[in-house]
């Protein structure tokens, strides 16, 4: 099931901590993925929850959770590659099929053979995928329990809501965002969309209306002084990666809502030049990164599609060529019992990356370095054990990961709704870092592109 509109985990934790003290009926402006009702119920709030939204995704989900039918059908001019995906026969089927349709938002236009292949893969497995989403929806409905939902504009809901209510709002940060997110659904589905006014995090009228209520809880992805002037000082500031924060403004918030400070990043030193090739006389070394340096690496080089956090990292290493960083790796203790092919423990590789470079397979050098004797010795000393293996998980649309292939071995594969979860296992090698550089040159530098 798609997670568009979901609230980040740290925010959910704060909401859950505040939930027991909410006495007035709750009004949620912009239900999104209904994670706010979920957090409130998880935190112990058993009172009335009244939510609203205007997107088809949220309305289909809300109608199912609230127990009323939402009328929708496939468009007569639906693109051929999307025909037959929508299942409007019941509120559960509609919600499940709309959620799965949004998982195709990157490929639905079928611009190339790869996208066509992904669409065909989904078509062949559509009924199986729907069955899994139905199960998740049923469990979620039990979790949120007794939510009242309206397919209605947030301004209108606030106008009619009793002033004794507690309002929860997470205003979108983009203009015309509803249309942008739902282009796929607009092309495939006909439904009676409610009229609505544009609402973003800079719509000051929204906050002026919210300020009239006895209680409120407003989540912002930006610290906006003009909003603080209306709603007051933040009660929580939560890190969400890449030096950005989520700000929470609340009325009648208790001391249990803790202000969390962002861990600042720190300088990582010289970095390998993107246009430079690794020279013949290169010297490969490694170093240990501080938590702040690890965060800085993530801010600079980790894919923007990947969320990250600093918690749980037991050891973070940087790899350098001639004193300049080419990549890094983060390790933690393994929380799963993998079936290993030999004696010795496994360390889990949380993340690894290579800096942008003219060397097309620099990531392979980082992986080979991870399996070196020097890394194994550092891991053994840090975690007080004898480690023989490195395990990691890759998420991909295809059943193999070209990044790990050839250096790590595929240990297990699990097909998921959005692709594959691939567990890869590497074995600490007998070579040192200089040997890793030799292996990389022989095996990858002269490969055809």
N, C-alpha and C positions, 0 to 999 in steps of 0.2 A: 504494500500500500504506500502511496506517495506520502511524503512528509512536507509538502508545501504548506507554509503557514504554521509550522511547528515552532514551539518556544524552546530555546536552548536549555540544556540540563541545569546550569547554575540558576537560571531564572525560575525554573520549575521548583527547584529546591527552596528558594526564597518564598515563592507563592505557597508551597506546602507548609512552610513554617509559620506563615501568617494566617493560614486557613482557619485554624481553630478559634481565632479571635474575631472572625467575621460574624456579625450578628444580623445585620440587615440583609434582605434579599439581594442577590448578585445580578448585575446586568453586565454582560460581556459584549463590547462593541468590536465586531470583527472576530468571529469564532475561529476562522482559519482551520487548523487541524484538530481543534477541540482539546488541545493539550492543557489549556488553562482550566477547564472543568475537571480534567483528569487530575491535575495537580491539587486542586482544591479538595476533591473527594479523597485523594490519597492523604492529604494533610488533616482530614477529619471534619471538614465542613459538610454538614448534612442538610443544609437549608436549600432554598429555592435558587436555581440557576437559570437565568433567562438570557439566551444568546441570540445574536443575529449576524447575518452576512449576506453578500449579494453575488458571490461567485457560484457557478454551478457545482464545482467540487465541494465547497463547504455546505451549500444548500442540500445537495444529495446526501452528504454525510449527516447533516443536522436533521433532515427529515427522517432518516432511518433511526437515528438515536432518539428522536422525539416521538416516533411512532405514527407518522402521517405520510401519505403518498405524495410524491412530487411528480408532476406530469412532465414527461420528456420523451422524445422519440428521435430516431435517426433522421437526419436531413435527407430530403429527396435527392439533393445534389451532393451527398456525402462523397468524399474522395474514395475511389475504388479500394485503395489500400487500407481504408479504415472501416469498410462496410462489414457489418456483422459483429463488430466488437461490443457495441452498446447493448446492454440487457436491461430494458426498462420494465420488466414484468412485475417486479416487486421492489419495495424500498431498499432491501438489502442488495438485490442484484444490481439496481441502478447505482447505488453507492460504490459497490465493488468494481463494476465495470468502468465507471468514471475515474476512480482512483487508478486503475490499471492503465486506462487511456493516457493519463497524464505522465505515466512512466515512459511513454513513447514520444514525448514532446521534442526530443532532440533528433528523432529520425523519421517522424511521420510524413514529411514531405517527400521522402524517397528520392533524394537527389542523386544517389549513386547505388551501385550493386550492394555495397556493404549495408546501407540503410534498408534496402529491400530485403536482404537476408535476415536482418534483425526483426523486421516486421513479420516475415514469414515464420520465423522461429516463434514469435509470440502467438501468431495465429494457430500454429499447430498445438501449442500448449495452453491456449486461452482458457479452456474449461478447467484444466488442472490448476492454473494460477487463480482463477476465480474462486475455486473451492478453498484454497488457502486463505484468500482475502476474506471470504465469508466467515471463516472460523475466527480470524482476528477481529472482524467487526463485531461478531457476537460476544467475544470476550471483552471488547472495549465498551460495548453497550452496558454490560454488567458493571464495569468499572466506574463509568461516569454516572449512571443511574439517574433517572428522573430529570433530564435536562429539557427545558422548554426552548424551542427554537422557532425563529421567524426568518423567512426569506425577506428581509426588509432593510432599508437604509438605516445606518447607525444614528444619524441625526434625528430621524423620526422616532426611533426607539428611545433616545435620550429625552426627547420632548415629552413623551407620554409616561416615562418611568417615574415612580414615586421618589420624592427627594430624599427619603430615608434609605434609599438603595446604596449599595457599594458598587461602584463602577470599575470594571477592569477593561483596559484598552491597550492595544499594541498597534499604534497607527502605522500604516505602510510608509516606506521611505521613498517611494517612487510615484511619479505622476502616470496616470492612465495605466496603472499596474494591472488592474483586473483584466483589461483587454489583452495586454501583453502575455500574461500567464495563461490565458484561456483561448489563444488563437486556435489551438488544435480542437478544443471542445466546440468552439464556435463554428468550425468547419464541419463538424460531424453531428452535432446535436441541436435540436430545436427544443426550446423550453421557454417558459414565461418569466423572463428575467425581470426582477423588480427594478423600479426606477430608483436611482440613487444619485447623490451628490459626490463629487470628487473629494476624497479625504486623504491627506498625507500627514506626515509628522510635523509639517509646518503650517497646518491649518489651525490658526490660533482660536478660531471660533469653537472648535472641538473642545479645547481645554477650558475655555470660558464656560461652556455648558457643563463640563465635568466638575468644575470647581464648585458648582452649586449643590452638589450631592453631599450627603453626610460622610461618605467615605469613598475613596478611590485608590486605584493602584494602576499607574501608567508606566509602561515600559517603552523606553526610547533607545534606539541604536546610535543616537548622537546626543551630546550634552548641549541642549539648546537654551541659552540664557533667557530668551523671550518666553519659553515655556516655564522655566523655573520662576520667573516673575509672576506667573499666574498660579502655579500649583505648589510652589515652595521648593525647599532644598531637597536634594536626593536622599533617600534612605538607604540606598545600596548602589554601589558601582562595581560591576562584575566584568572581569576580563573575558574577551571572546577571541583572542588571538590577533596577531599582526599589529599589536599596539593599540587595538581598538577596544572600546568598552561598551557595555550596556548599562544605561542609567535607569534607575527606578525611582519614581516619585510617588509618594503615598500620603494619605491623610488618615490619621488614627493608627499609624503603624506602631507596633510595640518594640520593645528593646530586643526582641528575638530576631528582628530583621537586622542582620549584621552587614556593615559596610565592608566590602572586600576590595583590597587594593591590588592593582595590576602589578605583576612582577615586571620590572623594567628590563629591557634587553641591554646587552653590553657589546662592545666592539669585538669582532672576531679576528682582527688582524688582516694581513694581506690575503687576497683571494686571487685565484688563477684567472688570467686574462681570457675573456671569451674567444678572442681571435687567435690565441696562441696554441701551437702544437706542443706536445710533450717531447722534449729534446732527447737525444740519444744518451746524454750523460745525466739523465734525471735521477734524483735521489728521493725515494719515497719514505716518509716518516709519519708518525701519528702523534696526537696529543689528546689530553682530556679537556672537555669543554665544561664550563660552569653552566648552571641552569639558565642564567641570563644570556650567555653566548649561544646556547642551544635555541632559545627563543629567537634570537637575532637571525640565526641561520634559517629558521622556519619563515620568519618575516620576509627575508630576502629571496629565498629559493624554493620553498615548498610550494607545490601547485596550489593555486587559489581555490581549486575544487576540493581540497583536503583541509578539514578542520584539524586543529592540533591543540594540545594542552601540555603543560610542563609536568603535571603530576604523574607519578609512577615510574619515571625514568630513573633507573639505578645507575646507569653509566652512559655517558655521551662522549663519543670519540670523533675527532676530526682527522682527516687524512690530508697530507700535504706533499706536494711535489716541489722540491727546491725551496721549501719554507713557505709556500703559498697554498691555501686551502683548495682542494679539489672536491671535497664532499665530506659527509659526516654520517654517523650511525648512532641510533639510540637503542639501548637494551633495557630489558626488565626481566625479572624472574618469570619463568613460564607458569601460567595459571592453569594450564591444561596438561593432561597426561597423554602425550603422543606415543604411539608405538614406535620405538626407536630400533634401528637395525643393529645396534651394538651397545657395549657398555659405555657409561658416562652420561652426564646430565645434558639437558638442552637449555640454552639461553634463548629468550625470545627477542627477535629484532622488531622493535616497535615501528621504526621508520628508518629509511636511508635515502640519501639524495646525492646527486652530483651537480656541481655548479654548471651553468651554461658554458659550452666549450666548442671549439672547432674540431675537437676530437669526438667523432660521432658515437664512440662506445666508451666514454669515460665512466659511465655508470657501471660497466663491467669491471673496471679497475677498482672501483669502490667495493664492489661485491667480493672480488678476489682478495682485497685487503682485509675485509671483514673476517675471512677464513684463515688468516695468517696466525703464526705462532704467537706473535706479539699481542694480538687481540685476545687470543685464548688465555694467555698468561694474565692479562689485565682483568679479564672477566673472572678467572679463577680466584685471583687475589681479592677482588671487590666483593664477590658473592660467596667466598669461602667454600669452594667446591671444585670438582673436576669435571669440566665440560668438554664434551666431544662433538656436540651438534649445535647448529643455529637454526631456529625455526622462524618462519614469518608467514604472513597471509597477504595475498594480493587479491584485489577485487577487479574483475575484468569482464568485458562483454564476451570474450572468446574463452574457450576451455583451457588455454595455456597463457602464460605471461612471458612475452619475449624478453622482458627485462631480466628475469631470473633464470630463464632457460639456458642451460649450458654450464651454469655455475652452481646453482641449487637444483635439486631434484624434486619433481612433483610428488608430494607425499599423499595428498588426498584432494578431492575435488567435490564441491557441493554446489549444485545448481540452485540459484535463487531467482526471485522474480525479476531482478534487474540485471542478471548475468550469472557470474560464477564467483564463488569464494574459493580461492586456490591456496592450499597450504603447501609451502615449499620448505624443504629441509636441506641444509648445507652441512658439510662435515669439515671440522677444523683440519686444515691440511698440514703437511709436514714442512711447508716452505715458510720462509720469513718474508718480510715486506719486499725485500729486493727480489725474492723469488716470485712474488705476486706480480711485480712489474714485468719480469721475464715472461711469465705465463701469458700475461695480457698482450705483450708485444707479439708473441708467437701465434696466439690463437685469434686475436681480434683486430690488431692494428692493420693488417694487410687484407682483411676480409673485404670483399666487394660491397659497396654500399647498396 
